[in-house]
């Protein structure tokens, strides 16, 4: 059994978190702002095609397509793009218990 991945999020002065379970591929969003919570849930439930570094050089990228929940790595790569599409910021350095 793997451990859940959790990351802090915030929108304006509203702090919450996103939790993801790689075993079940399920996620949950905790945010008091119901409108932004729904936007994040919709974002993470919709298939995406994103460009990700393929590890050879800093100039080489490859397209990946799927649901953000397909894997932990793809989930995290999609979270890195969350701000641009939703206005909800991922606070990578803020610990979540």
ChimeraX commands (.cxc) that place a marker at each C-alpha (Angstrom):
marker #1 position 0.00,0.00,0.00 radius 0.5
marker #1 position 1.43,3.35,-1.00 radius 0.5
marker #1 position 1.07,6.52,1.00 radius 0.5
marker #1 position -1.28,9.30,-0.05 radius 0.5
marker #1 position 0.27,12.31,-1.71 radius 0.5
marker #1 position -0.90,15.63,-0.23 radius 0.5
marker #1 position -0.11,19.17,-1.27 radius 0.5
marker #1 position -1.24,22.53,0.08 radius 0.5
marker #1 position -3.34,24.79,-2.16 radius 0.5
marker #1 position -4.70,28.26,-1.77 radius 0.5
marker #1 position -6.93,30.75,-3.47 radius 0.5
marker #1 position -6.67,34.29,-2.15 radius 0.5
marker #1 position -6.75,33.81,1.68 radius 0.5
marker #1 position -8.42,30.39,1.52 radius 0.5
marker #1 position -6.00,27.54,2.28 radius 0.5
marker #1 position -6.71,23.86,1.76 radius 0.5
marker #1 position -5.12,20.80,0.19 radius 0.5
marker #1 position -5.38,18.16,-2.48 radius 0.5
marker #1 position -4.89,14.50,-1.54 radius 0.5
marker #1 position -4.23,11.73,-4.08 radius 0.5
marker #1 position -4.08,7.99,-3.50 radius 0.5
marker #1 position -1.93,6.26,-6.18 radius 0.5
marker #1 position -3.42,2.84,-5.32 radius 0.5
marker #1 position -7.03,3.80,-6.00 radius 0.5
marker #1 position -6.28,6.76,-8.31 radius 0.5
marker #1 position -8.77,8.79,-6.26 radius 0.5
marker #1 position -8.28,12.38,-5.17 radius 0.5
marker #1 position -10.01,14.83,-2.87 radius 0.5
marker #1 position -9.95,18.61,-2.73 radius 0.5
marker #1 position -10.38,20.46,0.55 radius 0.5
marker #1 position -11.02,24.16,0.01 radius 0.5
marker #1 position -13.65,26.37,1.65 radius 0.5
marker #1 position -14.34,28.32,-1.56 radius 0.5
marker #1 position -16.91,25.98,-3.13 radius 0.5
marker #1 position -16.66,27.54,-6.59 radius 0.5
marker #1 position -12.88,27.14,-6.80 radius 0.5
marker #1 position -13.06,23.67,-5.25 radius 0.5
marker #1 position -15.39,22.61,-8.09 radius 0.5
marker #1 position -13.08,24.18,-10.70 radius 0.5
marker #1 position -10.12,22.17,-9.32 radius 0.5
marker #1 position -12.17,18.95,-9.16 radius 0.5
marker #1 position -13.27,19.44,-12.77 radius 0.5
marker #1 position -9.70,20.19,-13.85 radius 0.5
marker #1 position -8.38,17.00,-12.25 radius 0.5
marker #1 position -11.25,14.90,-13.68 radius 0.5
marker #1 position -10.76,15.97,-17.30 radius 0.5
marker #1 position -8.29,14.31,-19.71 radius 0.5
marker #1 position -5.26,16.47,-20.52 radius 0.5
marker #1 position -2.45,16.53,-23.04 radius 0.5
marker #1 position 0.64,18.18,-21.59 radius 0.5
marker #1 position 4.27,18.54,-22.59 radius 0.5
marker #1 position 6.68,17.01,-20.08 radius 0.5
marker #1 position 10.47,16.90,-20.02 radius 0.5
marker #1 position 11.70,13.53,-21.21 radius 0.5
marker #1 position 14.93,13.65,-19.22 radius 0.5
marker #1 position 17.42,13.78,-22.11 radius 0.5
marker #1 position 18.03,17.54,-22.20 radius 0.5
marker #1 position 16.24,20.68,-21.05 radius 0.5
marker #1 position 15.07,21.19,-24.63 radius 0.5
marker #1 position 13.41,17.79,-25.15 radius 0.5
marker #1 position 9.74,17.38,-24.33 radius 0.5
marker #1 position 7.19,14.68,-25.05 radius 0.5
marker #1 position 3.41,14.88,-25.10 radius 0.5
marker #1 position 1.51,12.85,-22.52 radius 0.5
marker #1 position -2.24,12.37,-22.68 radius 0.5
marker #1 position -4.60,10.96,-20.07 radius 0.5
marker #1 position -6.47,11.71,-16.91 radius 0.5
marker #1 position -4.39,13.55,-14.33 radius 0.5
marker #1 position -5.11,10.65,-11.96 radius 0.5
marker #1 position -3.49,8.02,-14.22 radius 0.5
marker #1 position -0.29,8.06,-12.15 radius 0.5
marker #1 position 1.33,10.05,-9.35 radius 0.5
marker #1 position 3.89,11.56,-11.75 radius 0.5
marker #1 position 1.21,12.64,-14.24 radius 0.5
marker #1 position -0.92,13.98,-11.36 radius 0.5
marker #1 position 1.99,16.11,-10.11 radius 0.5
marker #1 position 2.78,17.35,-13.63 radius 0.5
marker #1 position -0.83,18.45,-14.02 radius 0.5
marker #1 position -0.78,20.16,-10.61 radius 0.5
marker #1 position 2.18,22.21,-11.82 radius 0.5
marker #1 position -0.16,23.66,-14.46 radius 0.5
marker #1 position -3.16,24.16,-12.15 radius 0.5
marker #1 position -2.53,27.87,-11.50 radius 0.5
marker #1 position -2.65,28.80,-15.20 radius 0.5
marker #1 position -6.03,27.13,-15.74 radius 0.5
marker #1 position -7.81,27.70,-12.41 radius 0.5
marker #1 position -6.12,30.51,-10.47 radius 0.5
marker #1 position -5.61,28.11,-7.55 radius 0.5
marker #1 position -1.99,28.04,-6.40 radius 0.5
marker #1 position -0.11,24.91,-5.38 radius 0.5
marker #1 position 2.07,25.69,-2.37 radius 0.5
marker #1 position 4.67,22.94,-2.81 radius 0.5
marker #1 position 6.73,24.02,0.21 radius 0.5
marker #1 position 3.86,24.23,2.71 radius 0.5
marker #1 position 3.60,20.93,4.65 radius 0.5
marker #1 position 0.25,19.16,4.93 radius 0.5
marker #1 position -0.28,16.74,7.84 radius 0.5
marker link #1:1,2 radius 0.2
marker link #1:2,3 radius 0.2
marker link #1:3,4 radius 0.2
marker link #1:4,5 radius 0.2
marker link #1:5,6 radius 0.2
marker link #1:6,7 radius 0.2
marker link #1:7,8 radius 0.2
marker link #1:8,9 radius 0.2
marker link #1:9,10 radius 0.2
marker link #1:10,11 radius 0.2
marker link #1:11,12 radius 0.2
marker link #1:12,13 radius 0.2
marker link #1:13,14 radius 0.2
marker link #1:14,15 radius 0.2
marker link #1:15,16 radius 0.2
marker link #1:16,17 radius 0.2
marker link #1:17,18 radius 0.2
marker link #1:18,19 radius 0.2
marker link #1:19,20 radius 0.2
marker link #1:20,21 radius 0.2
marker link #1:21,22 radius 0.2
marker link #1:22,23 radius 0.2
marker link #1:23,24 radius 0.2
marker link #1:24,25 radius 0.2
marker link #1:25,26 radius 0.2
marker link #1:26,27 radius 0.2
marker link #1:27,28 radius 0.2
marker link #1:28,29 radius 0.2
marker link #1:29,30 radius 0.2
marker link #1:30,31 radius 0.2
marker link #1:31,32 radius 0.2
marker link #1:32,33 radius 0.2
marker link #1:33,34 radius 0.2
marker link #1:34,35 radius 0.2
marker link #1:35,36 radius 0.2
marker link #1:36,37 radius 0.2
marker link #1:37,38 radius 0.2
marker link #1:38,39 radius 0.2
marker link #1:39,40 radius 0.2
marker link #1:40,41 radius 0.2
marker link #1:41,42 radius 0.2
marker link #1:42,43 radius 0.2
marker link #1:43,44 radius 0.2
marker link #1:44,45 radius 0.2
marker link #1:45,46 radius 0.2
marker link #1:46,47 radius 0.2
marker link #1:47,48 radius 0.2
marker link #1:48,49 radius 0.2
marker link #1:49,50 radius 0.2
marker link #1:50,51 radius 0.2
marker link #1:51,52 radius 0.2
marker link #1:52,53 radius 0.2
marker link #1:53,54 radius 0.2
marker link #1:54,55 radius 0.2
marker link #1:55,56 radius 0.2
marker link #1:56,57 radius 0.2
marker link #1:57,58 radius 0.2
marker link #1:58,59 radius 0.2
marker link #1:59,60 radius 0.2
marker link #1:60,61 radius 0.2
marker link #1:61,62 radius 0.2
marker link #1:62,63 radius 0.2
marker link #1:63,64 radius 0.2
marker link #1:64,65 radius 0.2
marker link #1:65,66 radius 0.2
marker link #1:66,67 radius 0.2
marker link #1:67,68 radius 0.2
marker link #1:68,69 radius 0.2
marker link #1:69,70 radius 0.2
marker link #1:70,71 radius 0.2
marker link #1:71,72 radius 0.2
marker link #1:72,73 radius 0.2
marker link #1:73,74 radius 0.2
marker link #1:74,75 radius 0.2
marker link #1:75,76 radius 0.2
marker link #1:76,77 radius 0.2
marker link #1:77,78 radius 0.2
marker link #1:78,79 radius 0.2
marker link #1:79,80 radius 0.2
marker link #1:80,81 radius 0.2
marker link #1:81,82 radius 0.2
marker link #1:82,83 radius 0.2
marker link #1:83,84 radius 0.2
marker link #1:84,85 radius 0.2
marker link #1:85,86 radius 0.2
marker link #1:86,87 radius 0.2
marker link #1:87,88 radius 0.2
marker link #1:88,89 radius 0.2
marker link #1:89,90 radius 0.2
marker link #1:90,91 radius 0.2
marker link #1:91,92 radius 0.2
marker link #1:92,93 radius 0.2
marker link #1:93,94 radius 0.2
marker link #1:94,95 radius 0.2
marker link #1:95,96 radius 0.2
marker link #1:96,97 radius 0.2
view
